[in-house]
Amino acid sequence: MNQDWNAAWRQQILPTLAAETWDLIVIGGGISGAGILREAARRGWRCLLLEQRDFAWGTSSRSSKMVHGGLRYIAKGQWRLTRDSVRERQRLLDEAPGLVEPMSFMMPHYRGGFPGPRVLGGLLSVYDALAGRRSHRFHDAQQLRFLAPGVKESKLIGGTCFVDALTDDARLVMRVLSEARADGAVVLNGVRVEQLLREDGRVYGVQVEDCEAGGPLQLRCGVLAVATGAWAERLRLPESPRQLRPLRGSHLLLPGWRLPVAQAFTFLHERDRRPVFVFPWEGATVVGTTDLDHREDLDQSASISAEELDYLLAACTQQFPAAEVSATDVLSTWSGVRPVVGSASAHQGKPSNETREHVLWQEPGCVTLAGGKLTTFRPQAIEVLKACADMLGRHFEDHAPAVFAAVPALSIPGLSPQQWRRLAGRHGRDLPRLAQLIAESGPETVGNTDTLWAELAFACEAEMVLHLDDLLLRRTRLGLLLARGGEAYFPAIRQLCQPRLGWDDAHWQQEQQRYRVLWQRHHGLPEATP
């Protein structure tokens, strides 16, 4: 695997792409595309992934960070989705400790409320049976007051606790892409697919444009996999029916001290009886999510609305009234667009009632994945590759090997066991290279976050950073975790990163201004807020 996976390498490799006929080209650099690429590369396919923006730019960096089985899908009768999800959740917990971590979830119960302890306990018994292990327990009101200080106490009868998992979704994408690259895959961002190339009714390649330097290319392949999430319909034939229903989910991030929670809380919002979550993540507290039709331009980053902000603040007031959380407490926000597949009639119903099942759309030479969940990216990828193998006339078997290679065993002086686990989970087989940078610059963290300065240096040298927001919003999450997107740290970040990125002063200033505008528009508070 090329250690220097960066803009200089990208400039060298781009002109050579058209000289090859690829077995597989994957369009889309989110978790779905990364998963497809990883499974193809491990089987020896000559494969290329193209992402028009940045890896995990869309939904895969703006999810609710949960790797879960989808408890509510049991009530909807979606047994296969729940079964696959709980199995994949456990697989990820086993294979990627430090990146995917177990989290205790608590649902408080109140007199006259739904679901009560018995109903939820019954659902969780099925949930546990599908997972193959029991993980839920009921706590009475007295126990819950000790476990969850500050929770609303009026009519409280207790709470049910169960276990799911959390992740850093953008780092999960990067780790999967790292595994694919180690098996020979070529991975590029900033390359837009303009159209599919068809001949005699079959897709044989793509027309692309380099979004950074300009210039078209035509690339040939045996088969194409489209995994572009909410954008999946754009490359389909004009006569194909429109089936996607883009749904927006928005989140608030609060300083951990402002609403301290030691576990995740899930409860039904008083306004619409939708589940809302409040949970600890990266030393801060997340409140989310909304679920409504996204009618804005998909080519622009999604942003939280004033109504969504009010909805999530009301959720905080409902469940933690003494905290008196307000808009002035919000560190940052993010909004993602879910690629939900719906029917014509379903588009008239509540967004939260839509299924999260995925579907495959096929035409000769091309397989498109629509819908699906982060947790089940691996079985979705297998399904796509089976369809691709059929088109290539290849035999395909799924032996379910590990998604992630074992992390190299090494000692990094100055790091606690918890820090080592975190870095091993996020960087995997790249840990030795990161360890060298830690040895050179020390194990200091940026502000009060868990992110090391060395992680910024590593991202600039070897994680294909093309823009400042790639670095601060996806390779690291500093843009979400630090006040005003980390503006107070810009001088130190510039000193460390500008030489490694090869940007002159004018380029740095341009990127810094671009980032400020982007952050305020898409990660700050909505303009309508007084």
Disulfide bonds with the S-S distance in Angstrom:
none
